[in-house]
Amino acid sequence: MMDKNRQAVLQCQIERTMRALRANRMAAYYAPTCADAVRQVEALLSEGDVVTHGGSMTLEECGVVDLLKSGKYTYLDRNDPSLSPQQVQEIYQRAFTADAYLTSANAITENGELY
């Protein structure tokens, strides 16, 4: 369990980073738990949206991929083992016109920069 001082410092860093992201014209959301992340993604998507994602393991681990597979969305799943190489290529091409493309960043600075 994190002590209260460390928790307060962390909360300040999160808020500062989110302000900087917004100043850099990026929407910023904070989801402290996997369940919160799934709810946030669901709130950002509309039923029927065409959605795909990059290679983020976090989406799989947190249950976001399960949400995408729920039937509420047209999910372009490039990792489906039943797909032929040609079908995977088609998914890569369709990703350019998807309503939403979920991705991750290797790092986010407190100055609101993505790496």
Buried (B, 14 or more C-beta within 10 A) or exposed (E): EEEEEEEEEEEEEBEEBBEBBEEEEEEBEEEEEEEEBBEBBBEEBEEEBBBBBEEBEEBEEBBBBEBBEEEBBBBBBBEEEEBEEEEBEBBEEBBEEBEBBBEEEEEBEBEBBEE
